[in-house]
């Protein structure tokens, strides 16, 4: 019985390590690093100082990164949603992709910053029409998208300043998100002006 319990505890520790490594390769983040440390420490403890409580300990420790991930994600989403959010329905090669984003009114047309999945980024950069929903009103827009890295410094600073003015402390949620949960390696950071279709 003790041996079986030890095997299950070691399996859970190995599972924690595997998931943490996958997350680190894909996106990084403090929670993934913490999970890796927890898994390695737990495996070392089970190997060098096994006890009858190892299974309970491994289940308890495995729940820490899971709860941290869920708590951080819920906090960030609820914070983002407390500001003005618009919805984009983007036609992609994989079907319609929906994104909920903050919106800025800089210049004549609304502008969004989007850390997009590759298929959505491809459609936005190609200028494919999309459906834009703001305050319950739906319109068709043509995106004029640019990679964030390609923006002139003055334009990037203007966008950051407008974001700070409109959304204030809510911007901290983005920093918390990237610090704790990381950023998927395949994401494409874009700024898109949404021009009404004529």
C-alpha positions in Angstrom: 0.0 0.0 0.0 2.8 2.4 0.9 4.6 1.6 -2.3 1.5 2.2 -4.4 1.0 5.5 -2.6 4.6 6.5 -3.3 4.2 5.5 -7.0 1.1 7.7 -7.3 2.8 10.6 -5.6 5.8 10.3 -7.9 3.4 10.2 -10.9 1.7 13.4 -9.8 5.1 15.0 -9.3 6.2 13.9 -12.8 2.9 15.2 -14.2 3.5 18.6 -12.5 7.0 18.8 -14.0 5.8 17.8 -17.5 3.0 20.4 -17.6 5.3 23.0 -16.2 7.9 22.3 -18.9 5.2 22.4 -21.7 4.0 25.8 -20.3 7.6 27.1 -20.1 8.3 26.2 -23.7 5.1 27.6 -24.9 4.7 30.8 -22.9 6.8 31.0 -19.7 5.4 32.8 -16.7 6.1 32.8 -13.0 3.4 30.2 -12.3 5.0 27.7 -14.7 8.4 28.3 -13.1 6.9 27.8 -9.6 5.2 24.6 -10.8 8.5 23.2 -12.1 10.2 24.0 -8.8 7.3 22.4 -6.8 7.4 19.3 -9.0 11.2 18.9 -8.7 11.2 19.5 -5.0 8.3 17.0 -4.5 10.0 14.3 -6.6 13.3 14.8 -4.6 11.4 14.5 -1.3 9.5 11.4 -2.4 12.8 9.8 -3.6 15.0 10.7 -0.7 12.6 10.9 2.2 9.4 8.9 1.5 6.6 8.9 4.0 3.0 7.7 4.0 1.8 11.3 3.5 3.5 11.8 0.2 0.3 11.2 -1.9 -1.7 13.8 0.1 1.3 16.2 -0.1 1.6 15.8 -3.8 -2.1 16.4 -4.4 -2.0 19.5 -2.2 1.1 20.9 -3.8 -0.3 20.2 -7.3 -3.3 22.3 -6.5 -1.2 25.4 -5.8 -0.2 26.3 -9.4 -3.7 25.3 -10.7 -5.4 27.6 -8.2 -2.9 30.3 -8.9 -3.5 30.0 -12.6 -7.3 30.1 -12.3 -7.2 33.0 -9.8 -4.9 35.1 -11.9 -6.8 34.4 -15.1 -10.1 35.3 -13.5 -8.7 38.5 -11.9 -7.2 39.6 -15.2 -10.3 38.9 -17.3 -12.7 40.6 -14.8 -10.4 43.6 -14.7 -10.2 43.9 -18.5 -13.9 43.5 -18.8 -14.5 46.3 -16.4 -13.3 48.8 -19.0 -14.9 49.4 -22.4 -14.5 46.3 -24.5 -15.4 45.8 -28.2 -15.8 42.5 -30.0 -14.2 41.6 -33.3 -15.5 38.7 -35.4 -12.5 37.9 -37.7 -12.8 35.5 -40.7 -9.8 33.3 -40.7 -8.7 30.2 -42.6 -9.9 28.2 -39.5 -13.3 29.8 -39.3 -14.6 32.9 -37.5 -12.3 34.0 -34.6 -13.8 36.2 -31.9 -11.7 38.6 -29.9 -12.8 41.0 -27.1 -10.4 43.9 -26.9 -10.0 47.4 -25.4 -10.6 50.2 -27.9 -9.1 53.7 -28.3 -10.4 56.7 -30.2 -7.2 58.1 -31.7 -7.8 59.9 -34.9 -10.9 59.4 -37.1 -11.5 55.7 -36.5 -11.3 53.4 -33.5 -8.0 51.6 -32.8 -7.3 48.3 -31.0 -4.2 46.6 -29.7 -4.3 42.9 -30.2 -1.8 40.2 -29.1 -3.3 37.9 -31.8 -3.1 34.2 -32.6 -1.3 33.7 -36.0 -4.4 33.0 -38.0 -6.2 36.1 -36.7 -3.1 38.2 -37.3 -2.8 37.0 -40.9 -6.4 38.1 -41.6 -5.9 41.4 -39.9 -2.7 42.2 -41.7 -4.3 41.2 -45.0 -7.1 43.8 -44.4 -9.9 41.3 -44.5 -13.2 42.8 -43.5 -14.5 41.9 -40.0 -17.5 42.5 -37.8 -17.1 45.1 -35.2 -19.4 45.3 -32.2 -19.3 48.4 -29.9 -21.9 49.2 -27.3 -24.3 46.8 -28.9 -23.9 48.3 -32.4 -22.6 46.1 -35.2 -20.7 47.4 -38.2 -18.4 46.0 -40.9 -14.9 47.3 -40.8 -11.7 47.0 -42.8 -8.6 46.7 -40.5 -5.5 48.6 -41.2 -3.1 46.6 -39.1 0.6 47.1 -38.2 3.1 45.1 -36.2 3.6 46.8 -32.9 7.4 46.6 -33.4 7.1 48.5 -36.7 5.3 51.5 -35.2 7.2 54.8 -35.0 8.2 55.6 -31.4 6.0 58.7 -31.3 2.9 56.7 -32.4 3.6 53.9 -30.0 4.0 56.5 -27.2 0.7 58.1 -28.2 -1.1 54.8 -28.0 0.4 54.0 -24.6 -0.6 57.4 -23.3 -4.1 57.0 -24.6 -4.4 53.5 -23.1 -3.2 54.9 -19.7 -5.6 57.8 -19.8 -8.7 55.7 -20.7 -8.0 52.5 -18.8 -5.9 53.7 -15.9 -5.0 51.1 -13.3 -6.6 48.4 -15.4 -3.4 48.3 -17.4 -1.7 46.7 -14.5 -3.8 43.6 -15.2 -1.9 43.1 -18.5 1.4 43.3 -16.7 0.2 40.7 -14.1 -1.1 38.5 -16.9 2.3 38.4 -18.7 4.3 38.1 -15.5 2.2 35.2 -14.0 0.9 33.4 -17.0 3.5 34.3 -19.6 2.9 34.9 -23.3 2.4 32.3 -26.0 5.5 32.2 -28.3 3.4 32.3 -31.5 1.4 35.5 -30.6 1.7 38.5 -33.0 1.4 41.9 -31.4 -0.6 44.2 -33.7 -2.3 47.6 -33.7 -5.3 47.9 -36.0 -7.3 50.9 -37.1 -10.8 49.8 -37.9 -12.1 51.7 -40.9 -15.8 51.6 -41.8 -16.5 49.6 -45.0 -17.9 51.9 -47.7 
